[in-house]
Amino acid sequence: MAEIKTFGPFRLLRSDASAHIQLYQRGERRKSGRGLAFWFMPDGASIAQMPMDDRDLPFLFKSRSRDFQEVTVQGVVVWRVSNPEAMADRIDFSIDLRQGVHLGRPLDQIDSLLTGVAQQFAAQYLAELDIGEILSAGVKPLHERIERGLSGSDGLSGLGLTIVAVRVADVSPSSELERALKTPTFERLQQQADQATFERRALAVEKERAIAENELSNEIELARRQRELIEREDDNARGRAQAEAASKQIVADGEAQRIRTIQQARADMERTRVAIYSDQSPAVILGLAAQEFAGKLHTIEHLNISPEVLSAFIGDALRSARTGGAEPPAPRAPAARPPKI
């Protein structure tokens, strides 16, 4: 907006660098340029102010596809004034000479013009395709069609407008149609999700089976090794038992041999002693027996010898003295009674 100050009959206008000012006096263009500042007299003067910066025009309109489905197009057109003189000749940008604001709404007029042209090219594109083809193609073909149409429009270039950029943000059907179109896709995705879940579960079952088989194999291998260990321990125990039995048998055989040797020695000694005693007379044997018996007694208080024993002993002694010991021994006398102790 231009700044206008009043000084008596004169007025001073100051404009921004982004604004193009045109001063008309008595029907002729006196001044034209950007960011002007000048004095003027309001009588017979007219001033037009046009923006020279880039302007964004959002648009949102609805159209129909070839199969009569409603489609909503949303985007932005960026435009700017390239020829201010041509623009001023076609659209009224006059401003109030006191406040510096536009007397009309020229920018709205340009926005309506651009929106209508963009909608025209979009409607032509949408009418050529079915809704499925439009949604599958996306926004790029529609963007190219609108941009090419606006940039090549003779009416806009003659108006002094230049299209800087065109951006199409969305091409969407109605909410009911969108839900209907989403249903097959949703079902397919749901089937894929179910299939993925099934495959994941199948893989989990397969892994669990592999783990179980591995555990079973480990248990079988452990049982086999345990059996081998038991068999080896049994063999070792049997070997130890056999070794111990053989050792005990050797000890027993040695002990038996020792006992047999001792017994044999005792028997030989007894046999020798008996042989010695067999050649002696009864009196000698009786004396030896009495001697051995007396060796086993601590004290002898009384000794009784019967007459029969004494007479037999004396008779044997006399016979032995007569024969010189060559006479065969007489019959053995009756055993003497043991003495009283």
C-alpha positions as CSV (number, residue, x, y, z in Angstrom):
1,M,0.0,0.0,0.0
2,A,1.3,3.4,-1.0
3,E,1.7,6.1,1.7
4,I,0.1,9.5,0.8
5,K,0.5,12.7,2.8
6,T,-1.3,16.0,2.3
7,F,0.5,19.3,2.4
8,G,-2.1,22.0,1.5
9,P,-3.1,21.6,-2.1
10,F,-0.2,19.2,-2.7
11,R,0.2,15.6,-1.8
12,L,3.3,13.4,-1.4
13,L,3.2,9.7,-2.4
14,R,5.8,7.1,-1.3
15,S,5.6,3.5,-2.5
16,D,7.5,0.3,-1.7
17,A,10.0,-1.2,-4.0
18,S,7.7,-4.2,-4.7
19,A,4.9,-1.9,-6.0
20,H,4.7,-0.5,-9.5
21,I,3.2,3.0,-9.6
22,Q,1.6,4.7,-12.6
23,L,0.5,8.4,-12.5
24,Y,-2.1,9.5,-14.9
25,Q,-3.0,13.2,-15.4
26,R,-5.6,14.4,-17.8
27,G,-5.7,10.9,-19.4
28,E,-2.0,10.6,-20.0
29,R,0.5,8.4,-18.2
30,R,3.0,10.8,-16.6
31,K,5.0,8.5,-14.3
32,S,5.5,4.7,-14.3
33,G,8.0,2.8,-12.2
34,R,8.7,0.8,-9.0
35,G,9.2,2.4,-5.6
36,L,8.4,5.9,-6.8
37,A,8.0,8.9,-4.6
38,F,6.6,12.2,-6.0
39,W,4.5,15.2,-5.4
40,F,1.2,15.6,-7.2
41,M,-2.0,17.6,-7.1
42,P,-5.1,15.4,-6.7
43,D,-7.2,17.5,-9.2
44,G,-7.2,15.6,-12.5
45,A,-4.8,12.9,-11.2
46,S,-5.2,9.1,-11.1
47,I,-2.7,6.7,-9.7
48,A,-2.5,2.9,-10.2
49,Q,-0.5,0.6,-8.0
50,M,0.3,-3.0,-8.9
51,P,2.2,-5.6,-6.9
52,M,5.4,-6.8,-8.5
53,D,6.3,-9.7,-6.1
54,D,5.3,-13.3,-6.6
55,R,1.7,-14.1,-5.5
56,D,0.4,-17.5,-4.4
57,L,-3.1,-18.5,-5.5
58,P,-4.4,-21.6,-3.7
59,F,-7.2,-23.3,-5.6
60,L,-9.6,-26.0,-4.7
61,F,-12.3,-27.1,-7.2
62,K,-14.2,-30.2,-8.1
63,S,-14.7,-31.9,-11.4
64,R,-15.8,-35.2,-12.9
65,S,-13.9,-38.1,-14.4
66,R,-14.9,-39.9,-17.6
67,D,-17.0,-42.4,-15.6
68,F,-18.8,-39.5,-13.9
69,Q,-17.1,-39.8,-10.6
70,E,-16.5,-36.6,-8.6
71,V,-12.8,-35.6,-8.2
72,T,-11.4,-32.9,-6.0
73,V,-8.2,-31.1,-7.1
74,Q,-6.1,-29.0,-4.7
75,G,-3.0,-27.0,-5.5
76,V,-1.3,-23.6,-5.8
77,V,-0.5,-21.3,-8.7
78,V,2.3,-18.8,-8.3
79,W,2.0,-15.8,-10.6
80,R,3.5,-12.3,-10.9
81,V,3.0,-9.2,-13.1
82,S,5.4,-9.1,-16.0
83,N,4.0,-6.2,-18.0
84,P,2.6,-3.5,-15.6
85,E,1.5,-1.3,-18.5
86,A,-0.5,-4.1,-20.1
87,M,-1.9,-5.1,-16.8
88,A,-3.0,-1.5,-16.0
89,D,-4.7,-1.3,-19.4
90,R,-6.8,-4.4,-18.7
91,I,-7.5,-4.3,-14.9
92,D,-8.2,-1.3,-12.8
93,F,-5.6,-0.9,-10.0
94,S,-6.5,2.6,-9.1
95,I,-5.9,3.7,-5.5
96,D,-7.6,6.2,-3.2
97,L,-5.6,9.5,-3.4
98,R,-6.0,10.0,0.4
99,Q,-5.5,6.6,1.9
100,G,-3.5,4.8,-0.8
101,V,-5.7,1.7,-0.9
102,H,-7.2,0.1,-4.0
103,L,-10.6,1.4,-4.9
104,G,-11.7,-2.0,-6.3
105,R,-10.5,-5.6,-5.8
106,P,-8.2,-6.2,-8.8
107,L,-6.3,-9.0,-7.1
108,D,-9.5,-11.0,-6.6
109,Q,-10.3,-10.5,-10.2
110,I,-6.9,-12.0,-11.2
111,D,-7.3,-14.8,-8.8
112,S,-10.7,-15.7,-10.2
113,L,-9.3,-15.6,-13.7
114,L,-6.4,-17.9,-12.9
115,T,-8.6,-20.3,-11.0
116,G,-11.1,-20.5,-13.9
117,V,-8.3,-21.2,-16.4
118,A,-6.6,-23.8,-14.2
119,Q,-10.0,-25.5,-13.6
120,Q,-10.7,-25.6,-17.3
121,F,-7.5,-27.4,-18.1
122,A,-7.9,-29.8,-15.1
123,A,-11.5,-30.6,-16.1
124,Q,-10.3,-31.4,-19.7
125,Y,-7.7,-33.8,-18.3
126,L,-10.1,-35.5,-15.8
127,A,-12.8,-35.9,-18.4
128,E,-10.4,-38.0,-20.5
129,L,-9.8,-40.7,-17.9
130,D,-11.7,-43.0,-15.5
131,I,-11.3,-42.5,-11.8
132,G,-9.1,-45.5,-11.4
133,E,-6.7,-44.3,-14.1
134,I,-6.6,-40.8,-12.5
135,L,-5.8,-42.1,-9.1
136,S,-3.2,-44.5,-10.5
137,A,-1.5,-41.8,-12.5
138,G,-1.3,-39.5,-9.5
139,V,-0.8,-35.7,-9.5
140,K,2.1,-35.4,-12.0
141,P,0.1,-35.6,-15.3
142,L,-2.5,-33.2,-14.0
143,H,0.2,-30.8,-12.8
144,E,1.9,-30.9,-16.2
145,R,-1.4,-30.3,-18.0
146,I,-2.3,-27.3,-15.8
147,E,1.2,-25.8,-15.9
148,R,1.4,-26.2,-19.7
149,G,-2.0,-24.7,-20.2
150,L,-1.5,-21.7,-18.0
151,S,2.0,-21.0,-19.4
152,G,0.8,-21.2,-23.0
153,S,-2.4,-19.2,-22.6
154,D,-2.4,-16.1,-24.9
155,G,-5.0,-14.4,-22.7
156,L,-2.8,-14.5,-19.6
157,S,0.3,-13.4,-21.5
158,G,-1.6,-10.5,-23.1
159,L,-2.8,-9.5,-19.7
160,G,0.7,-9.1,-18.5
161,L,0.8,-12.1,-16.2
162,T,3.5,-14.7,-16.0
163,I,3.0,-18.1,-14.3
164,V,6.0,-18.8,-12.1
165,A,5.0,-22.2,-10.8
166,V,2.1,-24.6,-10.5
167,R,1.8,-27.2,-7.7
168,V,-0.9,-29.8,-7.5
169,A,-1.1,-31.2,-4.0
170,D,-3.9,-33.7,-4.2
171,V,-6.3,-35.4,-6.5
172,S,-8.9,-37.3,-4.5
173,P,-12.4,-38.8,-5.1
174,S,-15.4,-38.4,-2.8
175,S,-15.3,-39.9,0.6
176,E,-17.8,-42.6,-0.3
177,L,-15.9,-43.5,-3.4
178,E,-12.6,-43.4,-1.6
179,R,-13.9,-45.9,1.0
180,A,-15.2,-48.1,-1.8
181,L,-11.8,-47.9,-3.6
182,K,-9.9,-48.6,-0.4
183,T,-11.9,-51.7,0.3
184,P,-10.2,-54.1,-2.2
185,T,-6.9,-52.7,-1.4
186,F,-7.6,-53.0,2.3
187,E,-8.8,-56.6,1.8
188,R,-5.7,-57.5,-0.2
189,L,-3.4,-55.9,2.4
190,Q,-5.3,-57.8,5.1
191,Q,-4.9,-61.0,3.2
192,Q,-1.2,-60.3,2.8
193,A,-1.0,-59.5,6.5
194,D,-2.8,-62.8,7.3
195,Q,-0.5,-64.6,5.0
196,A,2.5,-63.0,6.6
197,T,1.1,-64.0,10.0
198,F,0.6,-67.5,8.9
199,E,4.1,-67.7,7.4
200,R,5.5,-66.3,10.6
201,R,3.6,-68.8,12.7
202,A,4.6,-71.6,10.4
203,L,8.2,-70.5,10.6
204,A,7.9,-70.3,14.4
205,V,6.5,-73.9,14.4
206,E,9.2,-75.0,12.1
207,K,11.8,-73.5,14.4
208,E,10.2,-75.0,17.5
209,R,10.2,-78.4,15.7
210,A,13.9,-78.0,14.8
211,I,14.6,-77.0,18.4
212,A,12.7,-80.0,19.7
213,E,14.5,-82.3,17.3
214,N,17.8,-80.8,18.4
215,E,16.9,-81.3,22.0
216,L,15.8,-84.9,21.3
217,S,19.0,-85.6,19.4
218,N,21.0,-84.2,22.4
219,E,19.0,-86.4,24.8
220,I,19.7,-89.4,22.6
221,E,23.3,-88.6,22.3
222,L,23.5,-88.0,26.1
223,A,21.7,-91.3,26.8
224,R,24.1,-93.1,24.4
225,R,27.1,-91.6,26.2
226,Q,25.6,-92.4,29.5
227,R,25.1,-96.0,28.4
228,E,28.7,-96.2,27.3
229,L,29.7,-94.7,30.6
230,I,27.7,-97.3,32.5
231,E,29.1,-100.1,30.4
232,R,32.6,-98.8,30.9
233,E,32.0,-98.4,34.6
234,D,30.6,-102.0,34.7
235,D,33.6,-103.3,32.8
236,N,35.9,-101.4,35.2
237,A,34.0,-102.8,38.2
238,R,34.1,-106.3,36.8
239,G,37.8,-105.9,36.1
240,R,38.4,-104.6,39.7
241,A,36.3,-107.5,41.1
242,Q,38.2,-110.0,39.1
243,A,41.5,-108.5,40.1
244,E,40.4,-108.4,43.7
245,A,39.2,-112.0,43.5
246,A,42.4,-113.1,41.8
247,S,44.4,-111.3,44.5
248,K,42.3,-112.8,47.3
249,Q,42.7,-116.3,45.6
250,I,46.5,-115.8,45.5
251,V,46.5,-114.7,49.2
252,A,44.2,-117.7,50.1
253,D,46.4,-120.1,48.1
254,G,49.4,-118.8,49.9
255,E,47.8,-119.0,53.3
256,A,46.6,-122.6,52.5
257,Q,50.0,-123.5,51.3
258,R,51.5,-122.0,54.5
259,I,49.0,-123.9,56.7
260,R,49.6,-127.1,54.7
261,T,53.3,-126.6,55.2
262,I,52.9,-126.0,58.9
263,Q,50.6,-128.9,59.3
264,Q,52.9,-131.1,57.3
265,A,55.8,-130.0,59.5
266,R,53.8,-130.7,62.6
267,A,52.7,-134.1,61.3
268,D,56.3,-135.0,60.4
269,M,57.5,-133.8,63.8
270,E,54.8,-135.8,65.5
271,R,55.5,-138.8,63.3
272,T,59.2,-138.5,64.3
273,R,58.3,-138.1,67.9
274,V,56.0,-141.1,67.8
275,A,58.7,-143.1,66.0
276,I,61.1,-142.2,68.8
277,Y,58.7,-143.2,71.5
278,S,57.9,-146.5,69.7
279,D,61.4,-147.8,70.3
280,Q,61.4,-146.9,74.0
281,S,60.4,-149.2,76.8
282,P,57.1,-148.7,78.7
283,A,59.1,-147.5,81.7
284,V,60.7,-144.8,79.7
285,I,57.5,-143.8,78.1
286,L,55.8,-143.7,81.5
287,G,58.6,-141.6,82.8
288,L,58.4,-139.2,80.0
289,A,54.6,-139.0,80.4
290,A,55.0,-138.3,84.1
291,Q,57.6,-135.7,83.3
292,E,55.4,-133.9,80.9
293,F,52.5,-134.1,83.2
294,A,54.5,-132.8,86.0
295,G,55.6,-129.9,83.9
296,K,52.0,-128.8,83.5
297,L,51.4,-128.8,87.3
298,H,52.3,-125.9,89.6
299,T,52.5,-127.9,92.9
300,I,52.2,-131.6,93.9
301,E,51.1,-132.2,97.4
302,H,50.5,-136.0,97.3
303,L,51.5,-138.7,94.9
304,N,49.9,-142.2,95.2
305,I,51.3,-145.1,93.2
306,S,49.4,-148.3,93.3
307,P,51.1,-151.6,93.9
308,E,50.2,-152.9,90.5
309,V,52.0,-150.0,88.8
310,L,55.0,-150.3,91.1
311,S,55.4,-154.1,90.7
312,A,55.0,-153.8,86.9
313,F,57.6,-151.0,86.8
314,I,60.1,-153.0,88.9
315,G,59.5,-156.2,87.0
316,D,60.2,-154.4,83.7
317,A,63.4,-152.9,85.1
318,L,64.7,-156.3,86.3
319,R,64.0,-157.9,83.0
320,S,65.7,-155.1,81.2
321,A,68.7,-155.5,83.4
322,R,69.0,-159.2,82.7
323,T,68.6,-159.0,79.0
324,G,70.6,-155.9,78.5
325,G,67.8,-154.2,76.9
326,A,67.5,-156.7,74.1
327,E,64.3,-158.3,75.4
328,P,61.2,-157.3,73.6
329,P,59.0,-155.0,75.6
330,A,56.5,-156.6,77.9
331,P,52.8,-155.9,77.7
332,R,51.9,-152.3,78.6
333,A,51.0,-152.0,82.3
334,P,47.7,-150.4,83.3
335,A,47.7,-146.7,83.3
336,A,48.5,-145.1,86.6
337,R,45.9,-143.0,88.3
338,P,46.6,-139.3,88.2
339,P,48.0,-137.9,91.4
340,K,45.9,-135.8,93.7
341,I,46.8,-132.2,93.7
